[in-house]
Amino acid sequence: MRYHPHTPEDVRAMLDVVGKKSVSELFRSIPTPLRLQRPLQVPPALDEIALFGELGRMAARNVVSHPPFVGAGSYPHHVPPTVDQLLLRGEFFTAYTPYQPEIAQGTLQALFEWQTFVCLLTGLDVSNASVYDGATATAEAALMATRVTDRSKVVISAAVHPAYRDTLATYLRSTGDEIVTVPFGADGRTDLAALARAAEGAAAVIVGWPNALGVIDALPEAAAIARKAGALTVAVTAEAVSLGLLQAPGALGADVAVGSFQSFGNSMAYGGPAPGFFAIREKYVRQMPGRVCGATVDKHGRRGFVLTLSTREQHIRREKATSNICTNAGLCALASTMHLALLGRQGLADLARLNHERARLLRDELGKVGVKPIFAGPVFNEQAFDVGDAEAVVARLAKRGLAAGLPLARWFPDHPRARGALLCVATELHSPELIQLFAKAVKP
Amino acid sequence: MSNQSGWKPDMEKGATSPALDAPGLGGAVRGLVHEEPLLFEHGSKGRCGVSLPAPGAKAADDLPAALVRGGIEGLPELSELEVVRHFTRMSLWNHGIDTGFYPLGSCTMKYNPKSSEALARLPGFAGLHPLAPAEHAQGALELMYALERALSEIAGMDVTTLNPAAGAHGELTGMMVIRAWHAAHGNPRKKVLIPDTAHGTNPASAALNGYACVQLASGADGRLHPDTVAAAMDDDVAAIMITNPNTLGLFESDIAEIARIVHARGGLVYGDGANMNALLGNARPGDMGFDVIQYNLHKTFATPHGGGGPGSGPVAVKATLAPFLPLPVVVKEGEQYRLVTDPKERPRTIGRIHGFHGNFGMMVRAWAYLRELGPEGLKATSDLAVLNANYVRASLQGDYNLPYQTDSLHEVVFDDTAQKEAGVTTMDVAKRLIDHGFHPPTIYFPLVVHGAIMIEPTETESKETIDAFVAALKAIAEEANRDPEALKASPSKPFRARLDETRAARKPVLRWTPGMKV
């Protein structure tokens, strides 16, 4: 076993020092009836060659031959190999949470840079060091809003990602807080009249930016309604590349911006891991969940970084903590930081515009075969189209190795146009040729 | 015996380099360790580190101008090499398992196999969309199904959910399941019992479920006693949360009796599986009376901690609790695998707790590790982890105070009582260990031990490494008596000396801004 360095001589010598005759004796504090008397029934050991054969076989059963046309919370993007090669430096990926800052300055400075990127992209003041994912970030935002406002009603647009809404519902079932879901209109944007009625007495108003239908929602209007009602505005962004083109949620009135930075530096990996982000206005910092990195100096006056404001956290405050989160998505946040460093000012602006351009091309090509968008509202890189029978199209294209999109009926079975609605994404990975091919395949 | 680096504390006395005293940044070099500004503090206008097709000039002319922004002020402008050097230099300021011994108690910092990293990066895994049609994802679902089965067997449980994204997320999920089970029986109950040795996440996870936490005192031997549990147990108690072995590295020998007491009053027993490395193949929580236990794949199954995550926190339960587990669930029908996502198929589910199906990338790594070990390898893992901890314990007894004499399993907790007279604290010992080339153990935890030094060597460390670590700790104990002031000034070797944490908290600077001052 290559991971176990002990020779029989080592074991003997160590047992001598310990004063035991066998390793089994070391377990005598476990009462005999509780000791397992048989080998575990798990598959037999594999050598490395067989291991690669077996997991290679499993990987090959998955079809990934084309970039998927489904986004819906996980987005296919080009990640420069530079990111992964840097990420594989063992000093980064085999380190733990930076509890000893003197020997974790690499991790800490990178976290400080991550926090800065999140603030620059969201237009907010403070970011934490990441959370598990976009769904739990949304739940944590709602919980924070109930603490800040001392209110117990959370208002959320139906156009926020359904898995995020479901996660929020699971979290809030235990706390007894109420959730009011506001519908979206024919343009795919949150129904503002309904929102205004629901917002009274709310802790938070939560809308997508862009929303889960791909539509650039009415965030400024929603924020104005929330402000009037004394509620916090939470903007949820699953496709963070959009923040390179769209106005920052903080600049449009959001008090909290959450979501996923998967699009920067992280592969889709069947849904995880990917970094959740959590950004707020400065005045809420004492109620923020999760770790945060801050700048300070060492005893020689040199700048350095530490985890700080930890009196909010579970290891100090226990049951009074702002959240139970401990481990977050540090390495995924590092990957995002590396990708954003490479992109920089011009690269991010270009990437975002390129995505939007490809989405327009997709709309044009589908238009040529008579397939029209469902919602009239403006979009970033994702859009729902009326393909007649969405499930049938998905099944047919799956046979050709293409993931065609998400049938919206799975999310909104009661929507009048659900049957035909297929939510499709186009990114920099979808070449004009592939988009043309796709359009012809959707409507042959 | 020499320490790992060959460096001795007095080598640096009087040897101050100009770089060491320099307050600022700007390319100061110490040896080949470079200062490196923030990403936002260098570069030059017009530089870019990516190669992308150029968008057309009118790419976004269809959007309302009020919703669109131009280039974001403050973002870096760096070439690819500048970015590569930036992160490579910063990596050199870090200590990882790949660099050296990392005996952080309760964190199980074992070797993270390179083969697991390579396998998780196979395009069939890394490039798979979470909403891909099921026929495109049969390999991923097969892996999840197999991992779920194996984790159930290892814990002695019936069913496992892989959805939670970290250990604390697993705790939260497990407590939600317990709450849902009680609610289904008519009363969610009000309280959760938690021993004083517990991780802070336990009470925080219970509180998020609306439970009041009742702290139980551990006994003089560091263990929880049935009498204590019986005295606190009543019909309002939903569950007890127990880490076994506990955070002192001690097996809760009365666990079966404790479980019986809790079950007799209708409560459930939650296991914090942070210390599962001590038990693999030797004992199973399900056989001890636990109803629920969460794993930390980034501890027990060698997936990387990544400087704070990602984790993965599968939750294994007894069959009676299975209907309450979160969605989605992987099922096998004939030879086909499928994700159950519709609550109509699982009407008692607590619902979703993650945007997709959990941290699949971590599941691939854990499965690769588990497959390479097999049943014998898993048992050898716990055997050797326990041997290494006991070897540390026997080697350091006499130099450091051992507050509990009870048998240790995979980790051992000392304290700074023996150093007190010299005015030397656990913090001083920890910082001097850095100068000797070692990551310090977990310190000041568990809270029941004043000045705790919690050492978990793990099974992947050799006798020679542990000998060198023991020699360093002995040298520090000796130095504490001879020259305590030198210890107080440590560490002197790393890139940064002791950092002013009070200042960081009093005047929070949490992001870069132009002209930023600390």
Chai-1 contact restraints between the chains, C-beta under 6 A:
chainA,res_idxA,chainB,res_idxB,connection_type,confidence,min_distance_angstrom,max_distance_angstrom,comment,restraint_id
A,M1,B,G377,contact,1.0,0.0,6.0,A-B,restraint_1
A,Y3,B,Y111,contact,1.0,0.0,6.0,A-B,restraint_2
A,Y3,B,T460,contact,1.0,0.0,6.0,A-B,restraint_3
A,H4,B,A380,contact,1.0,0.0,6.0,A-B,restraint_4
A,H4,B,L384,contact,1.0,0.0,6.0,A-B,restraint_5
A,H4,B,E459,contact,1.0,0.0,6.0,A-B,restraint_6
A,P5,B,S462,contact,1.0,0.0,6.0,A-B,restraint_7
A,H6,B,L384,contact,1.0,0.0,6.0,A-B,restraint_8
A,D10,B,K463,contact,1.0,0.0,6.0,A-B,restraint_9
A,M14,B,L387,contact,1.0,0.0,6.0,A-B,restraint_10
A,M14,B,Y391,contact,1.0,0.0,6.0,A-B,restraint_11
A,V17,B,Y391,contact,1.0,0.0,6.0,A-B,restraint_12
A,V17,B,A394,contact,1.0,0.0,6.0,A-B,restraint_13
A,V18,B,N390,contact,1.0,0.0,6.0,A-B,restraint_14
A,V18,B,Y391,contact,1.0,0.0,6.0,A-B,restraint_15
A,V18,B,A394,contact,1.0,0.0,6.0,A-B,restraint_16
A,V23,B,D383,contact,1.0,0.0,6.0,A-B,restraint_17
A,V23,B,L387,contact,1.0,0.0,6.0,A-B,restraint_18
A,L26,B,V386,contact,1.0,0.0,6.0,A-B,restraint_19
A,L26,B,N390,contact,1.0,0.0,6.0,A-B,restraint_20
A,F27,B,N282,contact,1.0,0.0,6.0,A-B,restraint_21
A,S29,B,F251,contact,1.0,0.0,6.0,A-B,restraint_22
A,S29,B,S253,contact,1.0,0.0,6.0,A-B,restraint_23
A,S29,B,D407,contact,1.0,0.0,6.0,A-B,restraint_24
A,I30,B,F251,contact,1.0,0.0,6.0,A-B,restraint_25
A,I30,B,A283,contact,1.0,0.0,6.0,A-B,restraint_26
A,L34,B,A283,contact,1.0,0.0,6.0,A-B,restraint_27
A,L34,B,D287,contact,1.0,0.0,6.0,A-B,restraint_28
A,L34,B,M288,contact,1.0,0.0,6.0,A-B,restraint_29
A,R35,B,A283,contact,1.0,0.0,6.0,A-B,restraint_30
A,L36,B,N282,contact,1.0,0.0,6.0,A-B,restraint_31
A,L36,B,A283,contact,1.0,0.0,6.0,A-B,restraint_32
A,L36,B,R284,contact,1.0,0.0,6.0,A-B,restraint_33
A,P39,B,P375,contact,1.0,0.0,6.0,A-B,restraint_34
A,L40,B,E153,contact,1.0,0.0,6.0,A-B,restraint_35
A,L40,B,I154,contact,1.0,0.0,6.0,A-B,restraint_36
A,L40,B,G281,contact,1.0,0.0,6.0,A-B,restraint_37
A,L40,B,P375,contact,1.0,0.0,6.0,A-B,restraint_38
A,L40,B,L378,contact,1.0,0.0,6.0,A-B,restraint_39
A,Q41,B,E153,contact,1.0,0.0,6.0,A-B,restraint_40
A,V42,B,A150,contact,1.0,0.0,6.0,A-B,restraint_41
A,V42,B,E153,contact,1.0,0.0,6.0,A-B,restraint_42
A,V42,B,P375,contact,1.0,0.0,6.0,A-B,restraint_43
A,P44,B,G374,contact,1.0,0.0,6.0,A-B,restraint_44
A,A45,B,G374,contact,1.0,0.0,6.0,A-B,restraint_45
A,A45,B,G377,contact,1.0,0.0,6.0,A-B,restraint_46
A,L46,B,R371,contact,1.0,0.0,6.0,A-B,restraint_47
A,L46,B,E372,contact,1.0,0.0,6.0,A-B,restraint_48
A,E48,B,S115,contact,1.0,0.0,6.0,A-B,restraint_49
A,L51,B,R371,contact,1.0,0.0,6.0,A-B,restraint_50
A,L51,B,E372,contact,1.0,0.0,6.0,A-B,restraint_51
A,L55,B,L119,contact,1.0,0.0,6.0,A-B,restraint_52
A,L55,B,A368,contact,1.0,0.0,6.0,A-B,restraint_53
A,M58,B,G139,contact,1.0,0.0,6.0,A-B,restraint_54
A,M58,B,E142,contact,1.0,0.0,6.0,A-B,restraint_55
A,M58,B,L143,contact,1.0,0.0,6.0,A-B,restraint_56
A,A59,B,L122,contact,1.0,0.0,6.0,A-B,restraint_57
A,A59,B,G124,contact,1.0,0.0,6.0,A-B,restraint_58
A,A59,B,F125,contact,1.0,0.0,6.0,A-B,restraint_59
A,A59,B,G139,contact,1.0,0.0,6.0,A-B,restraint_60
A,A60,B,G124,contact,1.0,0.0,6.0,A-B,restraint_61
A,R61,B,Q138,contact,1.0,0.0,6.0,A-B,restraint_62
A,R61,B,G139,contact,1.0,0.0,6.0,A-B,restraint_63
A,N62,B,G124,contact,1.0,0.0,6.0,A-B,restraint_64
A,N62,B,L128,contact,1.0,0.0,6.0,A-B,restraint_65
A,N62,B,A137,contact,1.0,0.0,6.0,A-B,restraint_66
A,N62,B,G139,contact,1.0,0.0,6.0,A-B,restraint_67
A,N62,B,A140,contact,1.0,0.0,6.0,A-B,restraint_68
A,V63,B,H136,contact,1.0,0.0,6.0,A-B,restraint_69
A,V64,B,P123,contact,1.0,0.0,6.0,A-B,restraint_70
A,V64,B,G124,contact,1.0,0.0,6.0,A-B,restraint_71
A,V64,B,G127,contact,1.0,0.0,6.0,A-B,restraint_72
A,V64,B,L128,contact,1.0,0.0,6.0,A-B,restraint_73
A,P68,B,H129,contact,1.0,0.0,6.0,A-B,restraint_74
A,V70,B,H129,contact,1.0,0.0,6.0,A-B,restraint_75
A,V70,B,L131,contact,1.0,0.0,6.0,A-B,restraint_76
A,A72,B,L131,contact,1.0,0.0,6.0,A-B,restraint_77
A,G73,B,G355,contact,1.0,0.0,6.0,A-B,restraint_78
A,S74,B,H129,contact,1.0,0.0,6.0,A-B,restraint_79
A,S74,B,P130,contact,1.0,0.0,6.0,A-B,restraint_80
A,P80,B,V50,contact,1.0,0.0,6.0,A-B,restraint_81
A,L86,B,F87,contact,1.0,0.0,6.0,A-B,restraint_82
A,R89,B,S91,contact,1.0,0.0,6.0,A-B,restraint_83
A,G90,B,G96,contact,1.0,0.0,6.0,A-B,restraint_84
A,G90,B,D98,contact,1.0,0.0,6.0,A-B,restraint_85
A,E91,B,S91,contact,1.0,0.0,6.0,A-B,restraint_86
A,E91,B,N94,contact,1.0,0.0,6.0,A-B,restraint_87
A,E91,B,G96,contact,1.0,0.0,6.0,A-B,restraint_88
A,F92,B,S91,contact,1.0,0.0,6.0,A-B,restraint_89
A,F93,B,P304,contact,1.0,0.0,6.0,A-B,restraint_90
A,F93,B,G306,contact,1.0,0.0,6.0,A-B,restraint_91
A,T94,B,G96,contact,1.0,0.0,6.0,A-B,restraint_92
A,T94,B,I97,contact,1.0,0.0,6.0,A-B,restraint_93
A,T94,B,D98,contact,1.0,0.0,6.0,A-B,restraint_94
A,T94,B,N112,contact,1.0,0.0,6.0,A-B,restraint_95
A,T94,B,P304,contact,1.0,0.0,6.0,A-B,restraint_96
A,A95,B,N94,contact,1.0,0.0,6.0,A-B,restraint_97
A,A95,B,G96,contact,1.0,0.0,6.0,A-B,restraint_98
A,A95,B,G307,contact,1.0,0.0,6.0,A-B,restraint_99
A,Y96,B,L104,contact,1.0,0.0,6.0,A-B,restraint_100
A,Y96,B,C107,contact,1.0,0.0,6.0,A-B,restraint_101
A,Y96,B,H305,contact,1.0,0.0,6.0,A-B,restraint_102
A,T97,B,G308,contact,1.0,0.0,6.0,A-B,restraint_103
A,Q100,B,P440,contact,1.0,0.0,6.0,A-B,restraint_104
A,P101,B,L499,contact,1.0,0.0,6.0,A-B,restraint_105
A,E102,B,I434,contact,1.0,0.0,6.0,A-B,restraint_106
A,E102,B,P491,contact,1.0,0.0,6.0,A-B,restraint_107
A,E102,B,P494,contact,1.0,0.0,6.0,A-B,restraint_108
A,E102,B,R496,contact,1.0,0.0,6.0,A-B,restraint_109
A,I103,B,H95,contact,1.0,0.0,6.0,A-B,restraint_110
A,I103,B,I434,contact,1.0,0.0,6.0,A-B,restraint_111
A,I103,B,P494,contact,1.0,0.0,6.0,A-B,restraint_112
A,A104,B,N94,contact,1.0,0.0,6.0,A-B,restraint_113
A,Q105,B,W93,contact,1.0,0.0,6.0,A-B,restraint_114
A,Q105,B,F495,contact,1.0,0.0,6.0,A-B,restraint_115
A,Q105,B,R496,contact,1.0,0.0,6.0,A-B,restraint_116
A,G106,B,M90,contact,1.0,0.0,6.0,A-B,restraint_117
A,G106,B,S91,contact,1.0,0.0,6.0,A-B,restraint_118
A,G106,B,W93,contact,1.0,0.0,6.0,A-B,restraint_119
A,G106,B,N94,contact,1.0,0.0,6.0,A-B,restraint_120
A,T107,B,N94,contact,1.0,0.0,6.0,A-B,restraint_121
A,T107,B,G307,contact,1.0,0.0,6.0,A-B,restraint_122
A,Q109,B,M90,contact,1.0,0.0,6.0,A-B,restraint_123
A,E113,B,L39,contact,1.0,0.0,6.0,A-B,restraint_124
A,Q115,B,R511,contact,1.0,0.0,6.0,A-B,restraint_125
A,T116,B,R511,contact,1.0,0.0,6.0,A-B,restraint_126
A,T116,B,W512,contact,1.0,0.0,6.0,A-B,restraint_127
A,C119,B,R511,contact,1.0,0.0,6.0,A-B,restraint_128
A,L120,B,I72,contact,1.0,0.0,6.0,A-B,restraint_129
A,L120,B,G74,contact,1.0,0.0,6.0,A-B,restraint_130
A,V126,B,L510,contact,1.0,0.0,6.0,A-B,restraint_131
A,Y132,B,A165,contact,1.0,0.0,6.0,A-B,restraint_132
A,D133,B,G355,contact,1.0,0.0,6.0,A-B,restraint_133
A,G134,B,G355,contact,1.0,0.0,6.0,A-B,restraint_134
A,A135,B,H354,contact,1.0,0.0,6.0,A-B,restraint_135
A,A135,B,G355,contact,1.0,0.0,6.0,A-B,restraint_136
A,A163,B,R352,contact,1.0,0.0,6.0,A-B,restraint_137
A,A163,B,G355,contact,1.0,0.0,6.0,A-B,restraint_138
A,D166,B,G351,contact,1.0,0.0,6.0,A-B,restraint_139
A,D166,B,R352,contact,1.0,0.0,6.0,A-B,restraint_140
A,T167,B,R352,contact,1.0,0.0,6.0,A-B,restraint_141
A,T167,B,I353,contact,1.0,0.0,6.0,A-B,restraint_142
A,A169,B,G351,contact,1.0,0.0,6.0,A-B,restraint_143
A,T170,B,I350,contact,1.0,0.0,6.0,A-B,restraint_144
A,T170,B,G351,contact,1.0,0.0,6.0,A-B,restraint_145
A,T170,B,R352,contact,1.0,0.0,6.0,A-B,restraint_146
A,T170,B,I353,contact,1.0,0.0,6.0,A-B,restraint_147
A,S174,B,R179,contact,1.0,0.0,6.0,A-B,restraint_148
A,S174,B,N209,contact,1.0,0.0,6.0,A-B,restraint_149
A,S174,B,G210,contact,1.0,0.0,6.0,A-B,restraint_150
A,T175,B,G210,contact,1.0,0.0,6.0,A-B,restraint_151
A,I216,B,L67,contact,1.0,0.0,6.0,A-B,restraint_152
A,L245,B,A60,contact,1.0,0.0,6.0,A-B,restraint_153
A,L246,B,L67,contact,1.0,0.0,6.0,A-B,restraint_154
A,Q247,B,L67,contact,1.0,0.0,6.0,A-B,restraint_155
A,Q247,B,R69,contact,1.0,0.0,6.0,A-B,restraint_156
A,S267,B,A126,contact,1.0,0.0,6.0,A-B,restraint_157
A,M268,B,H129,contact,1.0,0.0,6.0,A-B,restraint_158
A,A269,B,A126,contact,1.0,0.0,6.0,A-B,restraint_159
A,A269,B,F360,contact,1.0,0.0,6.0,A-B,restraint_160
A,A269,B,G361,contact,1.0,0.0,6.0,A-B,restraint_161
A,Y270,B,L128,contact,1.0,0.0,6.0,A-B,restraint_162
A,Y270,B,P130,contact,1.0,0.0,6.0,A-B,restraint_163
A,Y270,B,A140,contact,1.0,0.0,6.0,A-B,restraint_164
A,Y270,B,F360,contact,1.0,0.0,6.0,A-B,restraint_165
A,G271,B,P130,contact,1.0,0.0,6.0,A-B,restraint_166
A,G271,B,F356,contact,1.0,0.0,6.0,A-B,restraint_167
A,G271,B,H357,contact,1.0,0.0,6.0,A-B,restraint_168
A,G271,B,F360,contact,1.0,0.0,6.0,A-B,restraint_169
A,G272,B,F356,contact,1.0,0.0,6.0,A-B,restraint_170
A,G272,B,G358,contact,1.0,0.0,6.0,A-B,restraint_171
A,G272,B,N359,contact,1.0,0.0,6.0,A-B,restraint_172
A,G272,B,F360,contact,1.0,0.0,6.0,A-B,restraint_173
A,P273,B,P310,contact,1.0,0.0,6.0,A-B,restraint_174
A,P273,B,N359,contact,1.0,0.0,6.0,A-B,restraint_175
A,P273,B,G361,contact,1.0,0.0,6.0,A-B,restraint_176
A,V292,B,L510,contact,1.0,0.0,6.0,A-B,restraint_177
A,G294,B,A504,contact,1.0,0.0,6.0,A-B,restraint_178
A,G294,B,P508,contact,1.0,0.0,6.0,A-B,restraint_179
A,G294,B,V509,contact,1.0,0.0,6.0,A-B,restraint_180
A,G294,B,L510,contact,1.0,0.0,6.0,A-B,restraint_181
A,A295,B,V509,contact,1.0,0.0,6.0,A-B,restraint_182
A,A295,B,V518,contact,1.0,0.0,6.0,A-B,restraint_183
A,T296,B,L499,contact,1.0,0.0,6.0,A-B,restraint_184
A,T296,B,D500,contact,1.0,0.0,6.0,A-B,restraint_185
A,T296,B,R503,contact,1.0,0.0,6.0,A-B,restraint_186
A,T296,B,A504,contact,1.0,0.0,6.0,A-B,restraint_187
A,V297,B,D500,contact,1.0,0.0,6.0,A-B,restraint_188
A,V297,B,V518,contact,1.0,0.0,6.0,A-B,restraint_189
A,D298,B,R496,contact,1.0,0.0,6.0,A-B,restraint_190
A,D298,B,A497,contact,1.0,0.0,6.0,A-B,restraint_191
A,D298,B,L499,contact,1.0,0.0,6.0,A-B,restraint_192
A,K299,B,A497,contact,1.0,0.0,6.0,A-B,restraint_193
A,K299,B,R498,contact,1.0,0.0,6.0,A-B,restraint_194
A,H300,B,A497,contact,1.0,0.0,6.0,A-B,restraint_195
A,G301,B,P23,contact,1.0,0.0,6.0,A-B,restraint_196
A,R303,B,V518,contact,1.0,0.0,6.0,A-B,restraint_197
A,G304,B,R496,contact,1.0,0.0,6.0,A-B,restraint_198
A,G304,B,L499,contact,1.0,0.0,6.0,A-B,restraint_199
A,V306,B,L499,contact,1.0,0.0,6.0,A-B,restraint_200
A,V306,B,E501,contact,1.0,0.0,6.0,A-B,restraint_201
A,V306,B,A504,contact,1.0,0.0,6.0,A-B,restraint_202
A,T308,B,A504,contact,1.0,0.0,6.0,A-B,restraint_203
A,T308,B,A505,contact,1.0,0.0,6.0,A-B,restraint_204
A,L309,B,A505,contact,1.0,0.0,6.0,A-B,restraint_205
A,Q314,B,G200,contact,1.0,0.0,6.0,A-B,restraint_206
A,Q314,B,T201,contact,1.0,0.0,6.0,A-B,restraint_207
A,Q314,B,A204,contact,1.0,0.0,6.0,A-B,restraint_208
A,H315,B,G200,contact,1.0,0.0,6.0,A-B,restraint_209
A,R318,B,G200,contact,1.0,0.0,6.0,A-B,restraint_210
A,R318,B,P203,contact,1.0,0.0,6.0,A-B,restraint_211
A,E319,B,P203,contact,1.0,0.0,6.0,A-B,restraint_212
A,E319,B,A204,contact,1.0,0.0,6.0,A-B,restraint_213
A,E319,B,A207,contact,1.0,0.0,6.0,A-B,restraint_214
A,E319,B,C213,contact,1.0,0.0,6.0,A-B,restraint_215
A,A321,B,A204,contact,1.0,0.0,6.0,A-B,restraint_216
A,N324,B,A168,contact,1.0,0.0,6.0,A-B,restraint_217
A,N324,B,L172,contact,1.0,0.0,6.0,A-B,restraint_218
A,N324,B,T201,contact,1.0,0.0,6.0,A-B,restraint_219
A,N324,B,A204,contact,1.0,0.0,6.0,A-B,restraint_220
A,N324,B,S205,contact,1.0,0.0,6.0,A-B,restraint_221
A,N324,B,L208,contact,1.0,0.0,6.0,A-B,restraint_222
A,I325,B,A168,contact,1.0,0.0,6.0,A-B,restraint_223
A,C326,B,A168,contact,1.0,0.0,6.0,A-B,restraint_224
A,C326,B,T201,contact,1.0,0.0,6.0,A-B,restraint_225
A,T327,B,A166,contact,1.0,0.0,6.0,A-B,restraint_226
A,T327,B,G309,contact,1.0,0.0,6.0,A-B,restraint_227
A,T327,B,G311,contact,1.0,0.0,6.0,A-B,restraint_228
A,N328,B,G308,contact,1.0,0.0,6.0,A-B,restraint_229
A,N328,B,G309,contact,1.0,0.0,6.0,A-B,restraint_230
A,A329,B,G309,contact,1.0,0.0,6.0,A-B,restraint_231
A,A329,B,P310,contact,1.0,0.0,6.0,A-B,restraint_232
A,G330,B,G306,contact,1.0,0.0,6.0,A-B,restraint_233
A,G330,B,G307,contact,1.0,0.0,6.0,A-B,restraint_234
A,G330,B,G308,contact,1.0,0.0,6.0,A-B,restraint_235
A,G330,B,G309,contact,1.0,0.0,6.0,A-B,restraint_236
A,L331,B,G306,contact,1.0,0.0,6.0,A-B,restraint_237
A,C332,B,P310,contact,1.0,0.0,6.0,A-B,restraint_238
A,A341,B,L39,contact,1.0,0.0,6.0,A-B,restraint_239
A,A341,B,P76,contact,1.0,0.0,6.0,A-B,restraint_240
A,A341,B,V83,contact,1.0,0.0,6.0,A-B,restraint_241
A,L342,B,G49,contact,1.0,0.0,6.0,A-B,restraint_242
A,L342,B,V50,contact,1.0,0.0,6.0,A-B,restraint_243
A,L342,B,V83,contact,1.0,0.0,6.0,A-B,restraint_244
A,L343,B,V50,contact,1.0,0.0,6.0,A-B,restraint_245
A,G344,B,C48,contact,1.0,0.0,6.0,A-B,restraint_246
A,G344,B,L75,contact,1.0,0.0,6.0,A-B,restraint_247
A,G344,B,P76,contact,1.0,0.0,6.0,A-B,restraint_248
A,G344,B,E77,contact,1.0,0.0,6.0,A-B,restraint_249
A,G344,B,L78,contact,1.0,0.0,6.0,A-B,restraint_250
A,R345,B,G71,contact,1.0,0.0,6.0,A-B,restraint_251
A,R345,B,L75,contact,1.0,0.0,6.0,A-B,restraint_252
A,R345,B,E77,contact,1.0,0.0,6.0,A-B,restraint_253
A,Q346,B,C48,contact,1.0,0.0,6.0,A-B,restraint_254
A,G347,B,C48,contact,1.0,0.0,6.0,A-B,restraint_255
A,G347,B,V50,contact,1.0,0.0,6.0,A-B,restraint_256
A,A349,B,G71,contact,1.0,0.0,6.0,A-B,restraint_257
A,D350,B,L52,contact,1.0,0.0,6.0,A-B,restraint_258
A,D350,B,P55,contact,1.0,0.0,6.0,A-B,restraint_259
A,R353,B,P55,contact,1.0,0.0,6.0,A-B,restraint_260
A,R353,B,A59,contact,1.0,0.0,6.0,A-B,restraint_261
A,R353,B,A60,contact,1.0,0.0,6.0,A-B,restraint_262
A,L354,B,P55,contact,1.0,0.0,6.0,A-B,restraint_263
A,H356,B,A59,contact,1.0,0.0,6.0,A-B,restraint_264
A,H356,B,A60,contact,1.0,0.0,6.0,A-B,restraint_265
A,E357,B,P55,contact,1.0,0.0,6.0,A-B,restraint_266
A,E357,B,A59,contact,1.0,0.0,6.0,A-B,restraint_267
A,P378,B,L63,contact,1.0,0.0,6.0,A-B,restraint_268
A,A398,B,P133,contact,1.0,0.0,6.0,A-B,restraint_269
A,A398,B,E135,contact,1.0,0.0,6.0,A-B,restraint_270
A,A403,B,H129,contact,1.0,0.0,6.0,A-B,restraint_271
A,A403,B,A132,contact,1.0,0.0,6.0,A-B,restraint_272
A,L406,B,L131,contact,1.0,0.0,6.0,A-B,restraint_273
